[in-house]
Amino acid sequence: KKESLNITEERKKKLKNIFPEVFTEDLTEKEKGEKEVKEKIDFNKLKIILGEEVSTGNEQYRFSWAGKKDAVKNIQYPSNGTLIPDKEESIDFDDSDNLFIEGDNLEVLKLLQKSYHSKVKMIYIDPPYNTGNDFVYKDNYKDNIKNYLKKTGQLDENGDKLTTNTESNGRFHSDWLNMMYPRLFLARNLLKKDGVIFISIDDNEGDNLKKICDEIFGEDNFFTKIIVQSNKRGQTYKQISKTHEYILVYTKNTEAEFNELEKKGDKDDLNYEDDISRFNIRGLRNRNPKFGRFNRPNLFYPIYVRPDIVDKDGFSPISLTQDEHYNVEVLPLNSKGEESCWRWSKKLLLENINSDTHKSDVIAKKKENGEFRIHEKYRKTTYKPKTIWTEKSVINEKGTVQLGKLDLSDFIEFPKPLGLLTKLIKIGSNKDDIILDFFAGSATTAHAVLEQNKEDSGDRKFICVQLPEPTDESSPAYQEGYETISDIAKERIRRVINGYGDNNPIDDGFKVFKLDKSNYKIWEEIDSRETTVEAIKEQLNLFEDSLVEDYRDINVLYEIIIKEGYSLNSKIEQKNLEQNTVYKVIENGNYFYVVLDDKVEFEIIEELDYEEKETLFVCLDTALTDDDKINLSLRLNLKTI
């Protein structure tokens, strides 16, 4: 029975890792009328996530709002869009691994699910705070691409414009939650096992954000809430001048670890130096009252000091053995004389002591009252980040100053400061990680990644996603030719790479992709308003070809790349044979072939370099005869469009 319970708990743990949002609290009756709260699986919620209709009548602890059911449905509907490369707006498109994607972030996140699943180490987002002045994009889960193109003015049809979400709106909070929920859900899928997400927010939706993050990431994976002093003067027009914002920190799993920060300037407290390196000291006694001789008896033992030897810093050697020289006994007692314990075991202590204090990592020092205290030498040049950030580099106005150095400060309001993102990147990523920002704004995240790589010779890659939100026609940005927010963001990245002010050019680049309708005709709509047989036949005839008219090979290639789970940084080799043009897509030693000609000559197979039958070959369905399809399938893994 015990083994069976262990198996059940293990399965629950695995399920929680995949679907943390389906676990909830449940109040149950115990014997003698007592009650207890247990964590249980909400099977109704699991059914909803898996696409089933449910009806519930039981009272449970849950967070709900108007439209949540549709928000969950939105996650399940696949995107009918694709990402189109734009080499002209890029820098070093073929060799750079940085990505700037222009489009609705919900659709982009859906498109990235297969290629970037569990590959992103760090996500940072600065979403709309829902202050009553922010727009909240209302998604249409049945056809969000058409909805997106209409709202951003890329279709001539009359459609809803991007509008602000005013507090007078009856679904003010619900609309914001409906926007955030599916995006955060999809973002979690992209995080590595040890991945982390940082989310900037203020009091308007801070509580609601934490609730949906607890549901999506799991309460166990809530790490902390950082308070950032974003405004030194504060909002002086309020009765209590507000000076701060928050950053919510969640991890993909509880095993995730954060980096420490380098000590600089007055934070470097290594005031001593011995034969090993610079150091400072801290008491070896464990100051946590939860630990002592009563529960850590192995850590309660005497240490002996040799008082006749004192070095230039006032340190004396120690030993675990008492003799005529090491004759002063020190026990781990607190200031009240109560029994505590040491932080180190005897074994660890023996490995780190030396009779020469200049070579020892543990020493004794006499206090003013004549008693000796045992100290550990610590040599760390790093420190753990704290949860309150007040340094000048994280103040919001610094972001405007930094954009000013790029001659872009007149075009963006309230950009995030570079120092804030730099600090988060140092804490949450390593030198070769992928960093995602799907509310990119003015591209501070991209700027910070490029600068940090320059500082420590790192190879971090950014993926920035920004909606082409139109700028006001009367604004300085529009007058200077920046018709959308994403135009400003792309220009910022270019100026950082090309060098600005006293900053030298950076040896890097970035690829630009734009969200658009699929190249596959299967996604084209049939007008259901037509009722005559002739009209319907005319529409169906449009589907004799599988691809849209005037498609470009490069656009179709990247759509295939996304669908096959290859990254947008895959290399494309083009081979012009006498019969056909063959594209070879390569990533990390894996590859597949694509031919987009109207007719594929079977003989080209002999000229392809492949080792296994599993090698993928993609072509138009109409480009092969039925016999050629059969024969080709015996040689390669054939897929037709």
Salt bridges, closest charged atoms under 4 A:
ASP26 OD2 - LYS40 NZ 3.47
GLU29 OE2 - LYS35 NZ 3.92
GLU34 OE1 - LYS30 NZ 3.96
GLU36 OE2 - LYS38 NZ 3.43
GLU39 OE2 - LYS16 NZ 2.93
ASP42 OD2 - ARG62 NH2 3.17
GLU53 OE1 - LYS69 NZ 2.98
GLU53 OE2 - LYS73 NZ 3.96
ASP86 OD2 - LYS514 NZ 3.16
GLU89 OE1 - LYS490 NZ 2.46
GLU89 OE1 - ARG494 NH2 3.64
GLU89 OE2 - LYS514 NZ 3.10
ASP94 OD1 - LYS87 NZ 3.49
GLU102 OE1 - LYS490 NZ 2.81
ASP104 OD1 - ARG183 NH2 3.03
GLU107 OE2 - LYS110 NZ 3.93
ASP126 OD2 - LYS416 NZ 3.44
ASP139 OD2 - ARG183 NH1 2.86
GLU157 OE1 - LYS146 NZ 3.82
ASP175 OD2 - LYS138 NZ 3.96
ASP175 OD1 - ARG171 NE 3.57
ASP203 OD2 - LYS242 NZ 3.30
GLU205 OE2 - HIS173 ND1 2.65
ASP214 OD2 - LYS210 NZ 3.00
GLU215 OE1 - LYS45 NZ 3.49
GLU215 OE1 - LYS68 NZ 2.99
ASP220 OD2 - LYS16 NZ 2.88
GLU245 OE1 - LYS416 NZ 3.46
GLU260 OE1 - LYS380 NZ 2.62
GLU260 OE2 - LYS384 NZ 3.19
ASP268 OD2 - ARG278 NH1 3.34
ASP269 OD1 - LYS263 NZ 3.11
ASP274 OD2 - LYS377 NZ 2.88
ASP274 OD2 - ARG379 NH2 2.86
ASP275 OD2 - LYS359 NZ 3.22
ASP308 OD1 - ARG306 NE 2.91
ASP313 OD2 - LYS312 NZ 3.18
GLU339 OE2 - ARG293 NH1 2.85
GLU351 OE2 - LYS347 NZ 2.78
ASP356 OD2 - LYS359 NZ 3.31
ASP361 OD1 - ARG379 NH2 2.69
GLU371 OE1 - LYS367 NZ 3.72
GLU376 OE1 - ARG282 NE 3.25
GLU376 OE1 - ARG343 NH2 2.76
GLU391 OE2 - LYS423 NZ 2.45
ASP433 OD1 - LYS192 NZ 3.71
GLU451 OE2 - HIS447 NE2 3.33
GLU455 OE2 - LYS426 NZ 3.77
ASP456 OD2 - ARG460 NH2 2.72
ASP459 OD2 - LYS461 NZ 3.72
ASP487 OD1 - LYS490 NZ 3.41
GLU491 OE1 - ARG494 NH1 3.00
GLU491 OE2 - ARG495 NE 2.75
GLU525 OE1 - LYS146 NZ 3.49
ASP527 OD1 - ARG529 NE 2.94
GLU559 OE2 - LYS563 NZ 3.79
GLU564 OE2 - LYS639 NZ 3.13
GLU606 OE2 - ARG635 NH2 2.92
ASP621 OD1 - LYS629 NZ 2.96
